[in-house]
Amino acid sequence: MCILIRMSGCTRRVHPSRLKLMQPRLLWLEHRPTLSAALRRKGQSTGLKSSLHPTPAFPPRAASVYTTVPPRGPLRSVPVLCSSARGLTLTPVAFASSSASSTPTPAESVKTDTPTVVPLRDIKRIMRLAYPERWRLAAGVGFLTVSSAVTMSAPFFLGRVIDTIYTSAADTESMAASLTSLCIMLAGVFLCGGACNAARVYLMESSGEQIIRNLRASLFSSILRQEVAFFDRNKTGELINRLSSDTSVVGSSITDNLSDGLRAVAQAAAGVSMMFYISPSLASFVLLIVPPMAGLAIIYGRFLRSISKRTQDALAQATQLAEERISNMRTVRAFGKELSEVDTYTQKTDYVLNLARKEAMMRAGFFGMTGLSGNMMILSVLFKGGLLTASQHMTVGELSSFLMYTFWVGISIAGLSSFYSVLMKGFGAGAKLWELLDRKPEFPLNEGRVLPADQLKGQLEFCDISFAYPTRKETPIFQNLNLSVPAGNIMAVVGSSGSGKSSMVSLLLRLYDTDAGKITIDGHDIRDLNPFWLRGHIGTVSQEPVLFSCSIRENIAYGALNPDAVTTEDIYRAAKVANAYDFIQTFPKGFDTVVGEKGVLLSGEEPKQQLMNPKQPPFFSALDAENEFLVQEALERLMEGRTVVIIAHRLSTIKNADTVAVLDQRCIAECGHPTELLGNKEGLFRKLMEKQAFLQEEQQRALI
Ligand SMILES: Nc1ncnc2c1ncn2[C@@H]1O[C@H](COP(=O)(O)OP(=O)(O)OP(=O)(O)O)[C@@H](O)[C@H]1O
């Protein structure tokens, strides 16, 4: 449909390659955001910038950007060739907006209250999660029942063995016969129990992993569907922590743990029943200890649930910090902040440690109590059971069986308390996950009108637009902004840093909705259009290149609607249209060169040409001049017949535009043909251009 171009103050050209696989009607090229812009986005003052040098209207940029737009077909992203200190890189760029991340306001953050009782809906959520695995889990429970029955029958039969030894001690032969048959039978039963136990563990663990995987997939899908403002409020590291750590805590709380918990319940129930069967009076006496222990377990479980939630939140914050610093390592290194960042991270992890210590204290007290009560139970059995045996009310075998059941019941109660505590941890960690999973995005991803291809001309209208970012409602970016871009025209948008050039593009891509006014494409309000379709018809090219850590081939194919259906010929054709084919072929692995995260490995790959002739001037600087022409040419080809919005600072780029719009004071202050606007000596555009020219001269002089 149309093309949006954002360009910086230095050399920049456009290079078409991935866009070959798509058909945008609008392309946007963007420059690298400045430090001042980054600071502004964080809501900080720009004092640093003004103390270093006067705020330029168009700050000089460090990198050149080459971008291309493909011809027909659905557009998802745009490859960018970027010549910088790292060398020349090729990148797919889907959205070039330099979005700001700002601290979530308490009202906007996901709620964090922990109710003291597990709400029924949380239990239902957990059950729903386990539902797809119901058959495996049911089979697991079946095997569990058999293996528990075997385990719990063991003390009874072992008691019989003891009684056989004692009662038939006089008749050695019959004792040996009974003992042999009993032992053979018991060995068979135990073998069967062992097999059932193994089957139970396998079924429960594999369905556990499946549940965790389903949970992660649903969560990731829910996160990716959220509107862009959601990501301004919720930080990447935190979301990643939810995806990795919280899902695992929740998943294991309902699988391995559930399996162990069920086993503990079954064994405790069977054990208690057998204790009553053998000696009701002794069982009533021994089990008096259970009610106080159960009360203690409930209090402990509640504490655990709340502390687990706090621990997961604290961990998410620590991960957020680590993610942000590691992904901006160059900035950290440039400012020599490694040690202070380590301190900050250590403080965050210290907080996690403090919470873990509190949990450890409670755990120590609780498990100390359960251990003590278990031993007290055994002691009481020996005491009272010994008296009953002495008074001939119990045989030695019965006492032995009873003692073993007491052991089992003790172990099962300990297992139950551990099950309960892990389950409570799961509920604690799950609170935030449910909110993320249930969150409805503010705008739909793939709903709304789709215009027939023949109706699409690419006329853009910004009508009375007022807008402020959701995280900074008090700072309006636009107020009653009006701008019209006729279909097929090239419109250059200029303005000082922070005047809202990128924000205009974000609104056009419907990354945010306007507060008032509307944006139309061929007279259709973009809010009525399907956002997925809309973005598919807008090519955006940013100066800030984004490469995924896979091969150049995969990076180019990323732009296609169905990357798996893209053939090698498609990739080569796209690269040729972008004038990037020869350049890519110079790498030893050609299109299979793995570019590494953000493309860093690409600069490490020495092109063959340089390897062959080390005396040649550095490859990239030689290629730059050549590429400048190639990319410019490719871009010009691609701009034909499309509406193009260029965000640029250099007069050489702007003067080819049909119209220039100058952004100032939250609206379009001047609009007209570049020559006409330059003719107005008092005009804002003229002043901006003079400042730019001055800066370039200054730059040149500094370089000399
Ligand atoms: N996601 C965001 N959340 C909050 N504020 C933002 C966001 N993105 C940009 N801003 C703010 O909006 C204002 C306009 O930013 P924008 O990036 O559109 O300006 P620009 O003219 O493109 O600037 P530059 O040329 O320096 O990139 C700035 O004050 C910026 O801090």
The ligand as a MOL file (V3000), in Angstrom:
LIG
                    3D

  0  0  0     0  0            999 V3000
M  V30 BEGIN CTAB
M  V30 COUNTS 31 33 0 0 0
M  V30 BEGIN ATOM
M  V30 1 N 6.3870 4.2180 23.8920 0
M  V30 2 C 6.4500 5.4550 24.3780 0
M  V30 3 N 5.9160 5.7260 25.5800 0
M  V30 4 C 5.9630 6.9800 26.0900 0
M  V30 5 N 6.5080 8.0370 25.4560 0
M  V30 6 C 7.0610 7.8250 24.2570 0
M  V30 7 C 7.0650 6.5310 23.6460 0
M  V30 8 N 7.6920 6.6230 22.4390 0
M  V30 9 C 8.0530 7.9140 22.3090 0
M  V30 10 N 7.6690 8.6280 23.3830 0
M  V30 11 C 7.8270 10.0700 23.5730 0
M  V30 12 O 7.0960 10.7120 22.5690 0
M  V30 13 C 7.7850 11.8790 22.1250 0
M  V30 14 C 7.9460 11.8070 20.6110 0
M  V30 15 O 8.8180 10.7290 20.3330 0
M  V30 16 P 9.1550 10.2940 18.8460 0
M  V30 17 O 10.0890 9.1400 18.9420 0
M  V30 18 O 7.9020 10.1190 18.0970 0
M  V30 19 O 9.9120 11.5890 18.3440 0
M  V30 20 P 10.8470 11.7410 17.0670 0
M  V30 21 O 10.4880 13.0420 16.4590 0
M  V30 22 O 10.7460 10.5350 16.2120 0
M  V30 23 O 12.2290 11.8450 17.7940 0
M  V30 24 P 13.6740 11.3830 17.2760 0
M  V30 25 O 13.9060 12.0720 15.9750 0
M  V30 26 O 14.6170 11.8300 18.3440 0
M  V30 27 O 13.5980 9.8920 17.1960 0
M  V30 28 C 9.0930 11.9070 22.8600 0
M  V30 29 O 8.9600 12.8140 23.9280 0
M  V30 30 C 9.2570 10.5120 23.3740 0
M  V30 31 O 9.9250 10.5020 24.5970 0
M  V30 END ATOM
M  V30 BEGIN BOND
M  V30 1 1 1 2
M  V30 2 1 2 3
M  V30 3 2 2 7
M  V30 4 2 3 4
M  V30 5 1 4 5
M  V30 6 2 5 6
M  V30 7 1 6 7
M  V30 8 1 6 10
M  V30 9 1 7 8
M  V30 10 2 8 9
M  V30 11 1 9 10
M  V30 12 1 10 11
M  V30 13 1 11 12
M  V30 14 1 11 30
M  V30 15 1 12 13
M  V30 16 1 13 14
M  V30 17 1 13 28
M  V30 18 1 14 15
M  V30 19 1 15 16
M  V30 20 2 16 17
M  V30 21 1 16 18
M  V30 22 1 16 19
M  V30 23 1 19 20
M  V30 24 2 20 21
M  V30 25 1 20 22
M  V30 26 1 20 23
M  V30 27 1 23 24
M  V30 28 2 24 25
M  V30 29 1 24 26
M  V30 30 1 24 27
M  V30 31 1 28 29
M  V30 32 1 28 30
M  V30 33 1 30 31
M  V30 END BOND
M  V30 END CTAB
M  END
